Amino acid sequence: MPVFIVGFARSGTTLCQRLVSEQLGLPTLPETHFFERLDKYHPRDRFISPTNARGLLRELSELLPIDLANYRDLLAMDPVRIRDLFLRLVAEQLGSRTLALRGRWLEKTPLHALFAPRIGRMFSRAQFICMVRNPELAFASRRELNEPGKGWGEAWRPIEALCAEWRGLMASMREFDERQPGRVLYVRLEDLSARPGRELGRIARFLKLDSDDAQGEVEEDALLQPFETWKADALKPADRDIAARAGRSHLDDYDRWRVQTLLAPELKTFKYNDPHINAPVMDPLHQKLVESLDWYLNPRY
């Protein structure tokens, strides 16, 4: 039975993956991006053509070690079952077809949140851990990765675009959760960072893992939530000087106000709302520009 860790980028999915894998003993694999890239290869319900399956694997081979010889029998079928193709990919990354088919394992691709309904139909017993982080910090982290030499070369986007992306991802998970109750657990990065032992207990109960499955204890003070932690160092004790470094990226007053107004219902749900943030002083022209943006962002128009 697979477990999928999802969430908005820069919200602690990597930290959660490592903690759950290392402390609760679940085997895991690198981000597959499988369902994120699938639609461009024209799937038909639960199937995909051999040619498109081969194209998908070639694209994913830029991210993962993939040997097409391991898929020869699947690619000889027409059409190819998408579930079988994904499981074969998982098996190749885990090094065991038996584990992929019959065992329990952990996959983490943040944007798989948008494809939870499709994944849920293919894996009727799959469970999802959705990581949530204060959007102000997640957005500031994304902005920081726009700096030269950092991140994945993502272009700068206005705060309204980041809010729309965050809201859409969370709406997808909430809708799936309402239709498939009991299959999603929401974990705030702030809680996982500050109280890892307690949050791992919640995760273990959600996954119905015995407490004896835990592989040791987590030092509560060693996982201070830093503003940013490089993935390779996710479980190292936080350097407080780095976490509070001068000059780190912050959202300005306008951005923070927009986050609080555009995402007000969601922020209240996850206890991120800040009633003390007020609208910045704007001249009439800027007020009209904001009103125009809101008009275009409104899904009714």
ZAVOTOR-373445 format. One line per 4 residues: number of its first residue (from 1); for each residue z, x, y of C-alpha. Coordinates in steps of 0.001 Angstrom, whole numbers, plus 500000, padded with zeros to 6 digits. Example, Ala and Ser with C-alpha at 12.3 -4.5 7.8 and 13.67 -1.06 7.14 Angstrom:
<recs>
1 = 507800 512300 495500 ~ 507140 513670 498940 $
</recs>
This chain:
<recs>
1 = 500000 500000 500000 ~ 498913 501663 503242 ~ 500984 501911 506402 ~ 499083 502207 509685 $
5 = 500643 503677 512825 ~ 498858 502389 515922 ~ 499394 502124 519665 ~ 498077 503064 523075 $
9 = 497192 506753 523320 ~ 500059 508987 524510 ~ 502686 506545 523248 ~ 504303 508625 520509 $
13 = 502151 507785 517501 ~ 502076 511437 516405 ~ 505844 511810 516679 ~ 506313 508604 514666 $
17 = 503847 509783 512029 ~ 505623 513090 511551 ~ 509109 511579 511475 ~ 508186 508836 509006 $
21 = 506294 511242 506789 ~ 508871 514020 506810 ~ 512067 511957 506907 ~ 511054 508977 504759 $
25 = 508830 510901 502364 ~ 505509 509096 502856 ~ 502369 511222 502352 ~ 500096 511187 505371 $
29 = 496673 512370 506500 ~ 494900 513257 509749 ~ 493543 510595 512086 ~ 490488 509127 510373 $
33 = 489032 507061 513263 ~ 487267 505177 510457 ~ 487512 501598 511742 ~ 487194 502790 515333 $
37 = 483727 504206 514557 ~ 482649 501638 511960 ~ 481047 498970 514173 ~ 478287 501251 515471 $
41 = 477000 501459 511874 ~ 476416 497689 511602 ~ 478821 496570 508870 ~ 478034 493230 507221 $
45 = 481317 491460 506537 ~ 482971 493788 503997 ~ 479917 495883 503252 ~ 477780 498589 504799 $
49 = 474370 499959 503823 ~ 474274 503351 502045 ~ 472290 504866 504931 ~ 474811 503714 507501 $
53 = 477729 504750 505295 ~ 476261 508240 505109 ~ 475827 508265 508883 ~ 479446 507222 509411 $
57 = 480702 509962 507112 ~ 478586 512542 508905 ~ 480062 511513 512234 ~ 483597 511625 510851 $
61 = 482908 515055 509364 ~ 483075 516391 512922 ~ 486761 515461 512845 ~ 487724 515765 509172 $
65 = 486851 517950 506198 ~ 484346 515764 504316 ~ 482155 516724 501358 ~ 479420 514125 500780 $
69 = 479299 515128 497123 ~ 482622 513314 496700 ~ 480900 510064 497721 ~ 477747 510341 495611 $
73 = 478624 507417 493300 ~ 479556 505149 496206 ~ 476455 506001 498220 ~ 474311 505142 495194 $
77 = 475417 501505 495536 ~ 473674 499032 497809 ~ 475558 497725 499663 ~ 478674 499899 499802 $
81 = 482075 498226 499968 ~ 483777 499359 503169 ~ 487196 499259 501527 ~ 486035 501608 498769 $
85 = 484477 503961 501301 ~ 487658 504141 503345 ~ 489836 504678 500269 ~ 487581 507488 499112 $
89 = 487954 509110 502526 ~ 491733 508744 502279 ~ 491682 510218 498771 ~ 489708 513228 499954 $
93 = 492198 513886 502747 ~ 495259 513347 500536 ~ 493768 515283 497627 ~ 494404 512467 495138 $
97 = 492383 509363 494264 ~ 495315 507972 492289 ~ 497610 508203 495301 ~ 495007 506626 497583 $
101 = 494358 503721 495210 ~ 497828 503051 493804 ~ 500331 504822 495999 ~ 501806 504360 499432 $
105 = 500539 506481 502291 ~ 500521 506693 506049 ~ 497474 506703 508360 ~ 497652 507148 512116 $
109 = 494739 506373 514416 ~ 496026 504784 517651 ~ 492968 502597 518358 ~ 493045 501069 514884 $
113 = 495304 498556 516621 ~ 492140 496876 517879 ~ 490932 496411 514306 ~ 494153 495159 512728 $
117 = 492567 491838 511620 ~ 489769 493618 509730 ~ 492187 496129 508206 ~ 494589 493336 507308 $
121 = 491861 491422 505474 ~ 490841 494502 503474 ~ 494425 495478 502649 ~ 496447 492315 502196 $
125 = 499715 494234 501864 ~ 499124 496770 504629 ~ 501863 497155 507230 ~ 501582 498305 510839 $
129 = 503972 500277 513016 ~ 502939 499777 516637 ~ 504278 502423 518998 ~ 505023 501294 522558 $
133 = 505807 503450 525575 ~ 506503 502589 529183 ~ 502927 502200 530481 ~ 503751 504149 533637 $
137 = 504536 507223 531533 ~ 501657 506659 529119 ~ 499182 506302 531989 ~ 500571 509344 533798 $
141 = 500161 511305 530577 ~ 496547 510187 530297 ~ 496005 511210 533906 ~ 497551 514602 533221 $
145 = 495016 515136 530458 ~ 492232 514735 533034 ~ 493204 518127 534432 ~ 490848 521033 533596 $
149 = 491620 522660 530279 ~ 493681 519767 528941 ~ 493073 516815 526672 ~ 489791 515578 525288 $
153 = 487721 515509 528466 ~ 488447 511904 529350 ~ 487067 510906 532730 ~ 489410 509704 535457 $
157 = 489778 505917 535620 ~ 491535 503659 538112 ~ 494928 502263 537226 ~ 493432 498784 536796 $
161 = 491227 500055 533936 ~ 494192 501628 532153 ~ 496177 498412 532543 ~ 493309 496382 531075 $
165 = 493060 498750 528085 ~ 496826 498655 527459 ~ 496959 494869 527763 ~ 493990 494407 525423 $
169 = 495457 496640 522740 ~ 498854 494967 522872 ~ 497246 491515 522888 ~ 495315 492399 519726 $
173 = 498511 493408 517951 ~ 500462 490384 519164 ~ 497699 488027 518028 ~ 497574 489676 514614 $
177 = 501371 489562 514413 ~ 501392 485832 515165 ~ 498781 485126 512494 ~ 500282 487510 509935 $
181 = 504044 487461 510592 ~ 506121 490206 509052 ~ 503378 492833 508950 ~ 503982 494512 512335 $
185 = 506986 496463 513579 ~ 507132 497479 517235 ~ 508909 500752 517994 ~ 509507 501979 521517 $
189 = 509029 505702 522004 ~ 512076 505756 524268 ~ 514222 504456 521400 ~ 512672 506685 518739 $
193 = 513193 509718 520949 ~ 516737 508944 522014 ~ 518037 507478 518725 ~ 515736 508682 515940 $
197 = 518222 508042 513155 ~ 518663 504388 514102 ~ 514951 503783 514587 ~ 514065 505475 511297 $
201 = 516540 503110 509666 ~ 514682 500153 511187 ~ 511395 501557 509938 ~ 512809 502165 506461 $
205 = 514043 498567 506253 ~ 510692 497245 507479 ~ 508869 499286 504832 ~ 511507 498347 502239 $
209 = 512319 501978 501549 ~ 515705 502867 500101 ~ 517906 504934 502347 ~ 517980 507512 499569 $
213 = 514291 508162 500286 ~ 515188 509852 503575 ~ 514654 513590 503420 ~ 517664 514715 505448 $
217 = 519046 513895 508866 ~ 517554 514062 512357 ~ 519570 515721 515080 ~ 519929 513044 517728 $
221 = 519910 515441 520700 ~ 516939 517466 519487 ~ 514387 514812 520355 ~ 514912 514255 524038 $
225 = 511969 512217 525190 ~ 510009 514704 527261 ~ 507362 513643 529706 ~ 504851 515345 527451 $
229 = 505068 517250 524189 ~ 502119 518980 522573 ~ 501472 517418 519193 ~ 502024 520619 517232 $
233 = 505536 520866 518667 ~ 506456 517212 518268 ~ 509559 517890 516173 ~ 510820 520999 517942 $
237 = 513880 520704 520199 ~ 512663 519701 523639 ~ 512646 522283 526388 ~ 514398 520443 529203 $
241 = 512867 522700 531842 ~ 509384 521846 530614 ~ 510226 518165 530230 ~ 511351 517995 533862 $
245 = 508902 520544 535241 ~ 508025 520420 538893 ~ 504538 519249 539654 ~ 504058 517118 536558 $
249 = 501809 514126 537041 ~ 503378 510930 538289 ~ 501834 507653 539313 ~ 501907 507068 543037 $
253 = 503527 504043 544658 ~ 500349 501997 544545 ~ 499738 502723 540845 ~ 503323 501888 539888 $
257 = 503165 498629 541819 ~ 499889 497701 540110 ~ 501335 498423 536675 ~ 504340 496238 537412 $
261 = 502231 493344 538729 ~ 499249 493434 536350 ~ 501375 493871 533222 ~ 504416 491853 534300 $
265 = 504736 489595 531201 ~ 504251 492458 528734 ~ 506647 494746 530603 ~ 509328 492086 530494 $
269 = 508845 491654 526750 ~ 509410 495361 526098 ~ 512056 495763 528842 ~ 509963 498007 531067 $
273 = 509930 495737 534103 ~ 511310 497220 537329 ~ 512162 494586 539954 ~ 512820 497275 542557 $
277 = 509176 498301 542893 ~ 507598 496662 545929 ~ 504035 496522 547163 ~ 503111 499530 549303 $
281 = 502196 498954 552927 ~ 498451 498284 553168 ~ 496144 497516 556046 ~ 493966 494336 555882 $
285 = 490977 496204 554430 ~ 492954 497584 551504 ~ 494523 494184 550895 ~ 491043 492666 550625 $
289 = 489941 495424 548257 ~ 492894 494715 545965 ~ 492165 490982 546070 ~ 488540 491693 545136 $
293 = 489606 493877 542214 ~ 491892 491143 540927 ~ 489072 488620 541180 ~ 486783 490819 539042 $
297 = 489562 491546 536559 ~ 490335 487868 536059 ~ 488791 486845 532686 ~ 487975 483387 534056 $
301 = 485223 484812 536256 $
</recs>
